[in-house]
Amino acid sequence: MSQPENLFSTSKPVVAMIHLGALPGTPASGLSLADIKKQALHEARIYREAGVHGLMLENMHDTPYLRGRVGPEIVAAMAIVARAVKETSRLPCGVQILAGANLEAMAVAHAAGLDFIRAEGFAFAHVADEGFIQSSAAELLRYRRTIGAENVQVWTDVKKKHSSHAITADLSVGETAHAVEFMRGDAVIVTGSVTGDAPKPADVAAVKRSTRLPVYLGSGVSAENLKTFFASADGFIVGSEFKAGGHWSRAVDAKRVERFMSAHTKLS
């Protein structure tokens, strides 16, 4: 399997989030799949023109999220849109399906020709908004082997945002990252406590000391604080910063994307 750093043409890549409109059957759904795909492709073009290095699709608008599984309508819709985004952008692409639907994400990635998934609940359990999320590493990697998707990397959150980690309070974020490596993950993602919150620099440093895997920052990185994290992180997954007003639910703002990428270029 290729390593995450081999996916990109640059060091410290920026992976931009595409938050798909609410998908069929979810409480907020209203757009047709054709309109959802059109919106996703529009955002992909903005990101590509601004020079981002990769993209990730996520069903962020599907609140409230199902726990650990989603229906075939979600898998089908995401595979169709993801394939179109991959073909249009010609960039490395990944997918996350909330909440913790990691097998479904692997199926989408394999069918759509994507390069990685973002998995929650890979190593150790935690309590999320949706309830108890159990470790998925053993089942997920066996499923990847079964369907022949071993070219799809697994990037996994540690001490995931929007979650309680009281049941693993005796384990540091560094120890959790070490477990991800032991359980054959491909990259580690460090976040703040909620969407839009930056990680604690001490957490990033602890994870870097504890694993040989690439370490990506998965929330709260901005043009203003990028310099703080640039030396310590191996890459950046950026969503809220690229949206109007810095809020994840709004439209992509090309000027904000360009500002961030300019800051990244200056530090590279």
ChimeraX commands (.cxc) that place a marker at each C-alpha (Angstrom):
marker #1 position 0.00,0.00,0.00 radius 0.5
marker #1 position 1.21,3.52,-0.76 radius 0.5
marker #1 position 1.84,5.89,2.10 radius 0.5
marker #1 position -0.28,9.07,2.52 radius 0.5
marker #1 position 2.64,11.31,1.62 radius 0.5
marker #1 position 2.94,9.53,-1.73 radius 0.5
marker #1 position -0.57,10.60,-2.73 radius 0.5
marker #1 position 0.39,14.24,-3.01 radius 0.5
marker #1 position 2.77,16.26,-5.11 radius 0.5
marker #1 position 3.75,18.44,-2.16 radius 0.5
marker #1 position 4.70,18.11,1.48 radius 0.5
marker #1 position 2.16,19.19,4.11 radius 0.5
marker #1 position -0.82,18.91,1.75 radius 0.5
marker #1 position -4.09,20.77,2.22 radius 0.5
marker #1 position -7.18,18.58,1.91 radius 0.5
marker #1 position -10.37,20.63,1.46 radius 0.5
marker #1 position -13.76,19.46,2.71 radius 0.5
marker #1 position -16.85,19.17,0.51 radius 0.5
marker #1 position -19.87,18.96,2.80 radius 0.5
marker #1 position -22.55,17.39,0.64 radius 0.5
marker #1 position -26.09,18.68,0.83 radius 0.5
marker #1 position -28.47,16.57,2.94 radius 0.5
marker #1 position -28.78,13.22,1.20 radius 0.5
marker #1 position -31.95,11.31,0.27 radius 0.5
marker #1 position -34.01,10.15,3.22 radius 0.5
marker #1 position -32.35,12.37,5.82 radius 0.5
marker #1 position -34.42,14.88,7.84 radius 0.5
marker #1 position -33.07,17.98,6.06 radius 0.5
marker #1 position -33.07,16.53,2.55 radius 0.5
marker #1 position -34.61,18.71,-0.14 radius 0.5
marker #1 position -32.22,18.84,-3.07 radius 0.5
marker #1 position -32.21,16.27,-5.82 radius 0.5
marker #1 position -29.12,14.11,-6.18 radius 0.5
marker #1 position -28.38,15.94,-9.43 radius 0.5
marker #1 position -28.35,19.26,-7.58 radius 0.5
marker #1 position -26.19,17.85,-4.78 radius 0.5
marker #1 position -23.68,16.62,-7.37 radius 0.5
marker #1 position -23.75,19.96,-9.19 radius 0.5
marker #1 position -22.97,21.82,-5.96 radius 0.5
marker #1 position -20.16,19.42,-5.07 radius 0.5
marker #1 position -18.55,19.80,-8.49 radius 0.5
marker #1 position -18.78,23.59,-8.21 radius 0.5
marker #1 position -16.90,23.47,-4.92 radius 0.5
marker #1 position -14.35,21.02,-6.30 radius 0.5
marker #1 position -13.54,23.44,-9.14 radius 0.5
marker #1 position -13.10,26.35,-6.71 radius 0.5
marker #1 position -10.73,24.28,-4.61 radius 0.5
marker #1 position -8.71,23.03,-7.56 radius 0.5
marker #1 position -8.33,26.52,-9.01 radius 0.5
marker #1 position -7.12,27.79,-5.64 radius 0.5
marker #1 position -4.41,25.12,-5.54 radius 0.5
marker #1 position -5.54,22.75,-2.78 radius 0.5
marker #1 position -3.84,19.39,-2.92 radius 0.5
marker #1 position -6.72,17.00,-2.16 radius 0.5
marker #1 position -10.44,16.79,-1.41 radius 0.5
marker #1 position -12.64,14.94,1.06 radius 0.5
marker #1 position -16.41,14.42,0.84 radius 0.5
marker #1 position -18.58,14.15,3.93 radius 0.5
marker #1 position -22.32,13.85,4.64 radius 0.5
marker #1 position -22.18,16.63,7.23 radius 0.5
marker #1 position -25.72,17.86,6.56 radius 0.5
marker #1 position -27.32,14.48,7.32 radius 0.5
marker #1 position -28.02,15.34,10.98 radius 0.5
marker #1 position -28.96,13.63,13.19 radius 0.5
marker #1 position -26.50,10.93,12.18 radius 0.5
marker #1 position -27.11,7.22,12.31 radius 0.5
marker #1 position -24.63,5.31,14.48 radius 0.5
marker #1 position -22.20,2.99,12.79 radius 0.5
marker #1 position -24.31,2.19,9.73 radius 0.5
marker #1 position -26.19,4.04,6.98 radius 0.5
marker #1 position -28.67,2.83,4.39 radius 0.5
marker #1 position -27.94,1.84,0.79 radius 0.5
marker #1 position -29.45,5.11,-0.43 radius 0.5
marker #1 position -26.62,7.03,1.28 radius 0.5
marker #1 position -23.92,4.70,-0.02 radius 0.5
marker #1 position -25.27,4.90,-3.57 radius 0.5
marker #1 position -25.61,8.67,-3.54 radius 0.5
marker #1 position -22.15,9.27,-2.10 radius 0.5
marker #1 position -20.53,6.87,-4.57 radius 0.5
marker #1 position -22.12,8.68,-7.53 radius 0.5
marker #1 position -21.09,12.13,-6.31 radius 0.5
marker #1 position -17.64,11.02,-5.19 radius 0.5
marker #1 position -16.87,9.47,-8.58 radius 0.5
marker #1 position -17.86,12.70,-10.33 radius 0.5
marker #1 position -15.73,14.80,-7.97 radius 0.5
marker #1 position -12.73,12.54,-8.46 radius 0.5
marker #1 position -13.00,12.63,-12.24 radius 0.5
marker #1 position -13.55,16.40,-12.35 radius 0.5
marker #1 position -10.89,17.44,-9.84 radius 0.5
marker #1 position -8.18,14.92,-10.79 radius 0.5
marker #1 position -6.95,15.27,-7.20 radius 0.5
marker #1 position -6.43,12.73,-4.43 radius 0.5
marker #1 position -9.86,12.28,-2.81 radius 0.5
marker #1 position -11.24,10.75,0.34 radius 0.5
marker #1 position -14.59,10.23,2.02 radius 0.5
marker #1 position -16.09,10.10,5.49 radius 0.5
marker #1 position -19.59,8.84,6.23 radius 0.5
marker #1 position -21.05,9.98,9.53 radius 0.5
marker #1 position -21.34,8.66,12.05 radius 0.5
marker #1 position -18.73,5.95,12.13 radius 0.5
marker #1 position -20.04,4.23,8.98 radius 0.5
marker #1 position -16.53,3.13,8.10 radius 0.5
marker #1 position -17.35,0.00,6.10 radius 0.5
marker #1 position -19.76,1.99,3.97 radius 0.5
marker #1 position -17.07,4.64,3.44 radius 0.5
marker #1 position -14.66,1.94,2.31 radius 0.5
marker #1 position -17.25,0.63,-0.16 radius 0.5
marker #1 position -17.82,4.13,-1.54 radius 0.5
marker #1 position -14.10,4.80,-1.86 radius 0.5
marker #1 position -13.52,1.51,-3.66 radius 0.5
marker #1 position -16.43,1.99,-6.07 radius 0.5
marker #1 position -15.62,5.64,-6.78 radius 0.5
marker #1 position -11.87,5.22,-7.19 radius 0.5
marker #1 position -10.99,7.31,-4.15 radius 0.5
marker #1 position -7.71,7.20,-2.29 radius 0.5
marker #1 position -8.58,7.19,1.41 radius 0.5
marker #1 position -11.32,7.24,4.00 radius 0.5
marker #1 position -11.55,9.12,7.28 radius 0.5
marker #1 position -12.58,6.70,10.01 radius 0.5
marker #1 position -13.81,7.35,13.53 radius 0.5
marker #1 position -13.78,4.69,16.20 radius 0.5
marker #1 position -10.84,2.86,14.63 radius 0.5
marker #1 position -8.92,2.17,17.83 radius 0.5
marker #1 position -10.60,2.24,21.26 radius 0.5
marker #1 position -14.23,3.12,21.92 radius 0.5
marker #1 position -15.80,6.47,22.77 radius 0.5
marker #1 position -19.20,8.00,23.38 radius 0.5
marker #1 position -20.34,10.32,20.59 radius 0.5
marker #1 position -23.48,12.41,20.09 radius 0.5
marker #1 position -25.01,9.30,18.50 radius 0.5
marker #1 position -24.10,6.94,21.34 radius 0.5
marker #1 position -21.40,4.33,21.93 radius 0.5
marker #1 position -18.92,4.00,19.05 radius 0.5
marker #1 position -16.93,0.77,19.16 radius 0.5
marker #1 position -13.51,0.11,17.64 radius 0.5
marker #1 position -13.80,-0.87,13.99 radius 0.5
marker #1 position -10.22,-1.65,12.97 radius 0.5
marker #1 position -10.44,-5.43,12.81 radius 0.5
marker #1 position -13.70,-5.55,10.85 radius 0.5
marker #1 position -12.78,-2.63,8.60 radius 0.5
marker #1 position -9.39,-3.93,7.49 radius 0.5
marker #1 position -10.78,-7.42,6.89 radius 0.5
marker #1 position -13.56,-5.89,4.80 radius 0.5
marker #1 position -10.98,-3.87,2.85 radius 0.5
marker #1 position -9.12,-7.10,2.06 radius 0.5
marker #1 position -12.32,-8.95,1.13 radius 0.5
marker #1 position -13.45,-6.40,-1.47 radius 0.5
marker #1 position -9.96,-5.84,-2.87 radius 0.5
marker #1 position -9.70,-2.22,-1.74 radius 0.5
marker #1 position -6.23,-2.36,-0.24 radius 0.5
marker #1 position -5.20,0.72,-2.21 radius 0.5
marker #1 position -7.67,2.75,-0.10 radius 0.5
marker #1 position -5.91,4.21,2.92 radius 0.5
marker #1 position -7.48,4.56,6.36 radius 0.5
marker #1 position -6.91,7.89,8.07 radius 0.5
marker #1 position -8.29,7.80,11.58 radius 0.5
marker #1 position -9.25,10.30,14.25 radius 0.5
marker #1 position -7.84,10.01,17.76 radius 0.5
marker #1 position -9.81,11.37,20.74 radius 0.5
marker #1 position -12.40,12.45,18.19 radius 0.5
marker #1 position -14.20,15.80,18.39 radius 0.5
marker #1 position -17.86,15.97,19.47 radius 0.5
marker #1 position -17.25,13.01,21.76 radius 0.5
marker #1 position -16.69,12.05,25.38 radius 0.5
marker #1 position -13.54,10.08,26.12 radius 0.5
marker #1 position -14.13,9.45,29.81 radius 0.5
marker #1 position -13.98,5.69,29.32 radius 0.5
marker #1 position -10.43,6.03,27.97 radius 0.5
marker #1 position -9.37,8.89,30.23 radius 0.5
marker #1 position -6.39,6.85,31.44 radius 0.5
marker #1 position -5.05,6.75,27.89 radius 0.5
marker #1 position -3.31,9.80,26.44 radius 0.5
marker #1 position -3.89,11.01,22.90 radius 0.5
marker #1 position -0.36,9.83,22.15 radius 0.5
marker #1 position -1.10,6.32,23.38 radius 0.5
marker #1 position -4.24,6.26,21.25 radius 0.5
marker #1 position -2.23,7.29,18.19 radius 0.5
marker #1 position 0.27,4.55,18.92 radius 0.5
marker #1 position -2.62,2.05,18.97 radius 0.5
marker #1 position -3.74,3.26,15.54 radius 0.5
marker #1 position -0.30,2.45,14.16 radius 0.5
marker #1 position -0.29,-0.95,15.91 radius 0.5
marker #1 position -3.73,-1.70,14.41 radius 0.5
marker #1 position -2.46,-0.89,10.88 radius 0.5
marker #1 position -3.97,2.51,10.27 radius 0.5
marker #1 position -2.36,4.66,7.58 radius 0.5
marker #1 position -2.55,8.16,9.10 radius 0.5
marker #1 position -3.66,9.86,12.31 radius 0.5
marker #1 position -5.96,12.89,12.55 radius 0.5
marker #1 position -5.86,15.26,15.51 radius 0.5
marker #1 position -8.71,17.73,16.14 radius 0.5
marker #1 position -10.05,20.20,18.65 radius 0.5
marker #1 position -13.09,19.38,20.76 radius 0.5
marker #1 position -15.68,20.50,18.19 radius 0.5
marker #1 position -15.88,21.42,14.49 radius 0.5
marker #1 position -13.95,24.64,13.89 radius 0.5
marker #1 position -11.81,24.36,17.03 radius 0.5
marker #1 position -8.06,24.03,16.57 radius 0.5
marker #1 position -6.15,21.17,18.20 radius 0.5
marker #1 position -4.04,21.83,21.25 radius 0.5
marker #1 position -0.40,22.17,20.17 radius 0.5
marker #1 position 0.55,19.87,23.05 radius 0.5
marker #1 position -1.75,17.15,21.65 radius 0.5
marker #1 position -0.19,17.45,18.21 radius 0.5
marker #1 position 3.29,17.19,19.71 radius 0.5
marker #1 position 2.31,14.17,21.81 radius 0.5
marker #1 position 0.91,12.36,18.78 radius 0.5
marker #1 position 4.02,13.11,16.71 radius 0.5
marker #1 position 6.18,11.61,19.46 radius 0.5
marker #1 position 4.04,8.48,19.68 radius 0.5
marker #1 position 3.65,7.34,16.08 radius 0.5
marker #1 position 5.57,7.08,12.85 radius 0.5
marker #1 position 2.38,7.61,10.87 radius 0.5
marker #1 position 1.64,10.93,9.13 radius 0.5
marker #1 position -0.26,13.30,11.42 radius 0.5
marker #1 position -3.00,15.47,9.92 radius 0.5
marker #1 position -4.85,18.27,11.67 radius 0.5
marker #1 position -8.57,17.84,11.16 radius 0.5
marker #1 position -10.26,20.94,12.56 radius 0.5
marker #1 position -9.77,24.61,13.30 radius 0.5
marker #1 position -6.73,25.36,11.15 radius 0.5
marker #1 position -6.93,28.88,9.71 radius 0.5
marker #1 position -4.81,31.30,7.73 radius 0.5
marker #1 position -4.08,33.04,11.04 radius 0.5
marker #1 position -2.90,30.00,13.03 radius 0.5
marker #1 position -1.36,27.94,10.23 radius 0.5
marker #1 position 2.12,29.11,11.18 radius 0.5
marker #1 position 1.66,27.73,14.70 radius 0.5
marker #1 position 1.09,24.21,13.40 radius 0.5
marker #1 position 3.04,24.16,10.17 radius 0.5
marker #1 position 6.25,22.63,11.50 radius 0.5
marker #1 position 4.56,19.95,13.59 radius 0.5
marker #1 position 1.86,18.63,11.25 radius 0.5
marker #1 position 2.21,16.52,8.11 radius 0.5
marker #1 position -0.94,17.90,6.49 radius 0.5
marker #1 position -4.18,19.81,7.02 radius 0.5
marker #1 position -7.84,18.91,6.51 radius 0.5
marker #1 position -9.70,22.20,6.16 radius 0.5
marker #1 position -13.44,22.83,6.11 radius 0.5
marker #1 position -14.88,25.69,8.16 radius 0.5
marker #1 position -12.04,28.06,7.28 radius 0.5
marker #1 position -12.96,27.82,3.61 radius 0.5
marker #1 position -16.64,28.68,4.11 radius 0.5
marker #1 position -18.33,32.10,4.19 radius 0.5
marker #1 position -17.94,33.56,7.66 radius 0.5
marker #1 position -15.83,30.59,8.69 radius 0.5
marker #1 position -18.89,28.37,9.33 radius 0.5
marker #1 position -18.99,24.84,7.96 radius 0.5
marker #1 position -22.64,25.00,6.85 radius 0.5
marker #1 position -22.18,27.91,4.45 radius 0.5
marker #1 position -20.98,28.09,0.85 radius 0.5
marker #1 position -17.31,27.89,-0.09 radius 0.5
marker #1 position -15.73,31.35,-0.25 radius 0.5
marker #1 position -13.06,31.40,-2.97 radius 0.5
marker #1 position -11.31,34.39,-1.40 radius 0.5
marker #1 position -10.93,32.58,1.93 radius 0.5
marker #1 position -9.50,29.54,0.14 radius 0.5
marker #1 position -7.04,31.71,-1.76 radius 0.5
marker #1 position -5.98,33.50,1.43 radius 0.5
marker #1 position -5.27,30.21,3.19 radius 0.5
marker #1 position -3.36,28.75,0.27 radius 0.5
marker #1 position -1.30,31.93,0.00 radius 0.5
marker #1 position -0.34,31.57,3.66 radius 0.5
marker #1 position 0.51,27.91,3.07 radius 0.5
marker #1 position 2.71,28.77,0.07 radius 0.5
marker #1 position 4.64,31.35,2.09 radius 0.5
marker #1 position 5.43,28.78,4.77 radius 0.5
marker #1 position 6.34,25.98,2.36 radius 0.5
marker link #1:1,2 radius 0.2
marker link #1:2,3 radius 0.2
marker link #1:3,4 radius 0.2
marker link #1:4,5 radius 0.2
marker link #1:5,6 radius 0.2
marker link #1:6,7 radius 0.2
marker link #1:7,8 radius 0.2
marker link #1:8,9 radius 0.2
marker link #1:9,10 radius 0.2
marker link #1:10,11 radius 0.2
marker link #1:11,12 radius 0.2
marker link #1:12,13 radius 0.2
marker link #1:13,14 radius 0.2
marker link #1:14,15 radius 0.2
marker link #1:15,16 radius 0.2
marker link #1:16,17 radius 0.2
marker link #1:17,18 radius 0.2
marker link #1:18,19 radius 0.2
marker link #1:19,20 radius 0.2
marker link #1:20,21 radius 0.2
marker link #1:21,22 radius 0.2
marker link #1:22,23 radius 0.2
marker link #1:23,24 radius 0.2
marker link #1:24,25 radius 0.2
marker link #1:25,26 radius 0.2
marker link #1:26,27 radius 0.2
marker link #1:27,28 radius 0.2
marker link #1:28,29 radius 0.2
marker link #1:29,30 radius 0.2
marker link #1:30,31 radius 0.2
marker link #1:31,32 radius 0.2
marker link #1:32,33 radius 0.2
marker link #1:33,34 radius 0.2
marker link #1:34,35 radius 0.2
marker link #1:35,36 radius 0.2
marker link #1:36,37 radius 0.2
marker link #1:37,38 radius 0.2
marker link #1:38,39 radius 0.2
marker link #1:39,40 radius 0.2
marker link #1:40,41 radius 0.2
marker link #1:41,42 radius 0.2
marker link #1:42,43 radius 0.2
marker link #1:43,44 radius 0.2
marker link #1:44,45 radius 0.2
marker link #1:45,46 radius 0.2
marker link #1:46,47 radius 0.2
marker link #1:47,48 radius 0.2
marker link #1:48,49 radius 0.2
marker link #1:49,50 radius 0.2
marker link #1:50,51 radius 0.2
marker link #1:51,52 radius 0.2
marker link #1:52,53 radius 0.2
marker link #1:53,54 radius 0.2
marker link #1:54,55 radius 0.2
marker link #1:55,56 radius 0.2
marker link #1:56,57 radius 0.2
marker link #1:57,58 radius 0.2
marker link #1:58,59 radius 0.2
marker link #1:59,60 radius 0.2
marker link #1:60,61 radius 0.2
marker link #1:61,62 radius 0.2
marker link #1:62,63 radius 0.2
marker link #1:63,64 radius 0.2
marker link #1:64,65 radius 0.2
marker link #1:65,66 radius 0.2
marker link #1:66,67 radius 0.2
marker link #1:67,68 radius 0.2
marker link #1:68,69 radius 0.2
marker link #1:69,70 radius 0.2
marker link #1:70,71 radius 0.2
marker link #1:71,72 radius 0.2
marker link #1:72,73 radius 0.2
marker link #1:73,74 radius 0.2
marker link #1:74,75 radius 0.2
marker link #1:75,76 radius 0.2
marker link #1:76,77 radius 0.2
marker link #1:77,78 radius 0.2
marker link #1:78,79 radius 0.2
marker link #1:79,80 radius 0.2
marker link #1:80,81 radius 0.2
marker link #1:81,82 radius 0.2
marker link #1:82,83 radius 0.2
marker link #1:83,84 radius 0.2
marker link #1:84,85 radius 0.2
marker link #1:85,86 radius 0.2
marker link #1:86,87 radius 0.2
marker link #1:87,88 radius 0.2
marker link #1:88,89 radius 0.2
marker link #1:89,90 radius 0.2
marker link #1:90,91 radius 0.2
marker link #1:91,92 radius 0.2
marker link #1:92,93 radius 0.2
marker link #1:93,94 radius 0.2
marker link #1:94,95 radius 0.2
marker link #1:95,96 radius 0.2
marker link #1:96,97 radius 0.2
marker link #1:97,98 radius 0.2
marker link #1:98,99 radius 0.2
marker link #1:99,100 radius 0.2
marker link #1:100,101 radius 0.2
marker link #1:101,102 radius 0.2
marker link #1:102,103 radius 0.2
marker link #1:103,104 radius 0.2
marker link #1:104,105 radius 0.2
marker link #1:105,106 radius 0.2
marker link #1:106,107 radius 0.2
marker link #1:107,108 radius 0.2
marker link #1:108,109 radius 0.2
marker link #1:109,110 radius 0.2
marker link #1:110,111 radius 0.2
marker link #1:111,112 radius 0.2
marker link #1:112,113 radius 0.2
marker link #1:113,114 radius 0.2
marker link #1:114,115 radius 0.2
marker link #1:115,116 radius 0.2
marker link #1:116,117 radius 0.2
marker link #1:117,118 radius 0.2
marker link #1:118,119 radius 0.2
marker link #1:119,120 radius 0.2
marker link #1:120,121 radius 0.2
marker link #1:121,122 radius 0.2
marker link #1:122,123 radius 0.2
marker link #1:123,124 radius 0.2
marker link #1:124,125 radius 0.2
marker link #1:125,126 radius 0.2
marker link #1:126,127 radius 0.2
marker link #1:127,128 radius 0.2
marker link #1:128,129 radius 0.2
marker link #1:129,130 radius 0.2
marker link #1:130,131 radius 0.2
marker link #1:131,132 radius 0.2
marker link #1:132,133 radius 0.2
marker link #1:133,134 radius 0.2
marker link #1:134,135 radius 0.2
marker link #1:135,136 radius 0.2
marker link #1:136,137 radius 0.2
marker link #1:137,138 radius 0.2
marker link #1:138,139 radius 0.2
marker link #1:139,140 radius 0.2
marker link #1:140,141 radius 0.2
marker link #1:141,142 radius 0.2
marker link #1:142,143 radius 0.2
marker link #1:143,144 radius 0.2
marker link #1:144,145 radius 0.2
marker link #1:145,146 radius 0.2
marker link #1:146,147 radius 0.2
marker link #1:147,148 radius 0.2
marker link #1:148,149 radius 0.2
marker link #1:149,150 radius 0.2
marker link #1:150,151 radius 0.2
marker link #1:151,152 radius 0.2
marker link #1:152,153 radius 0.2
marker link #1:153,154 radius 0.2
marker link #1:154,155 radius 0.2
marker link #1:155,156 radius 0.2
marker link #1:156,157 radius 0.2
marker link #1:157,158 radius 0.2
marker link #1:158,159 radius 0.2
marker link #1:159,160 radius 0.2
marker link #1:160,161 radius 0.2
marker link #1:161,162 radius 0.2
marker link #1:162,163 radius 0.2
marker link #1:163,164 radius 0.2
marker link #1:164,165 radius 0.2
marker link #1:165,166 radius 0.2
marker link #1:166,167 radius 0.2
marker link #1:167,168 radius 0.2
marker link #1:168,169 radius 0.2
marker link #1:169,170 radius 0.2
marker link #1:170,171 radius 0.2
marker link #1:171,172 radius 0.2
marker link #1:172,173 radius 0.2
marker link #1:173,174 radius 0.2
marker link #1:174,175 radius 0.2
marker link #1:175,176 radius 0.2
marker link #1:176,177 radius 0.2
marker link #1:177,178 radius 0.2
marker link #1:178,179 radius 0.2
marker link #1:179,180 radius 0.2
marker link #1:180,181 radius 0.2
marker link #1:181,182 radius 0.2
marker link #1:182,183 radius 0.2
marker link #1:183,184 radius 0.2
marker link #1:184,185 radius 0.2
marker link #1:185,186 radius 0.2
marker link #1:186,187 radius 0.2
marker link #1:187,188 radius 0.2
marker link #1:188,189 radius 0.2
marker link #1:189,190 radius 0.2
marker link #1:190,191 radius 0.2
marker link #1:191,192 radius 0.2
marker link #1:192,193 radius 0.2
marker link #1:193,194 radius 0.2
marker link #1:194,195 radius 0.2
marker link #1:195,196 radius 0.2
marker link #1:196,197 radius 0.2
marker link #1:197,198 radius 0.2
marker link #1:198,199 radius 0.2
marker link #1:199,200 radius 0.2
marker link #1:200,201 radius 0.2
marker link #1:201,202 radius 0.2
marker link #1:202,203 radius 0.2
marker link #1:203,204 radius 0.2
marker link #1:204,205 radius 0.2
marker link #1:205,206 radius 0.2
marker link #1:206,207 radius 0.2
marker link #1:207,208 radius 0.2
marker link #1:208,209 radius 0.2
marker link #1:209,210 radius 0.2
marker link #1:210,211 radius 0.2
marker link #1:211,212 radius 0.2
marker link #1:212,213 radius 0.2
marker link #1:213,214 radius 0.2
marker link #1:214,215 radius 0.2
marker link #1:215,216 radius 0.2
marker link #1:216,217 radius 0.2
marker link #1:217,218 radius 0.2
marker link #1:218,219 radius 0.2
marker link #1:219,220 radius 0.2
marker link #1:220,221 radius 0.2
marker link #1:221,222 radius 0.2
marker link #1:222,223 radius 0.2
marker link #1:223,224 radius 0.2
marker link #1:224,225 radius 0.2
marker link #1:225,226 radius 0.2
marker link #1:226,227 radius 0.2
marker link #1:227,228 radius 0.2
marker link #1:228,229 radius 0.2
marker link #1:229,230 radius 0.2
marker link #1:230,231 radius 0.2
marker link #1:231,232 radius 0.2
marker link #1:232,233 radius 0.2
marker link #1:233,234 radius 0.2
marker link #1:234,235 radius 0.2
marker link #1:235,236 radius 0.2
marker link #1:236,237 radius 0.2
marker link #1:237,238 radius 0.2
marker link #1:238,239 radius 0.2
marker link #1:239,240 radius 0.2
marker link #1:240,241 radius 0.2
marker link #1:241,242 radius 0.2
marker link #1:242,243 radius 0.2
marker link #1:243,244 radius 0.2
marker link #1:244,245 radius 0.2
marker link #1:245,246 radius 0.2
marker link #1:246,247 radius 0.2
marker link #1:247,248 radius 0.2
marker link #1:248,249 radius 0.2
marker link #1:249,250 radius 0.2
marker link #1:250,251 radius 0.2
marker link #1:251,252 radius 0.2
marker link #1:252,253 radius 0.2
marker link #1:253,254 radius 0.2
marker link #1:254,255 radius 0.2
marker link #1:255,256 radius 0.2
marker link #1:256,257 radius 0.2
marker link #1:257,258 radius 0.2
marker link #1:258,259 radius 0.2
marker link #1:259,260 radius 0.2
marker link #1:260,261 radius 0.2
marker link #1:261,262 radius 0.2
marker link #1:262,263 radius 0.2
marker link #1:263,264 radius 0.2
marker link #1:264,265 radius 0.2
marker link #1:265,266 radius 0.2
marker link #1:266,267 radius 0.2
marker link #1:267,268 radius 0.2
view
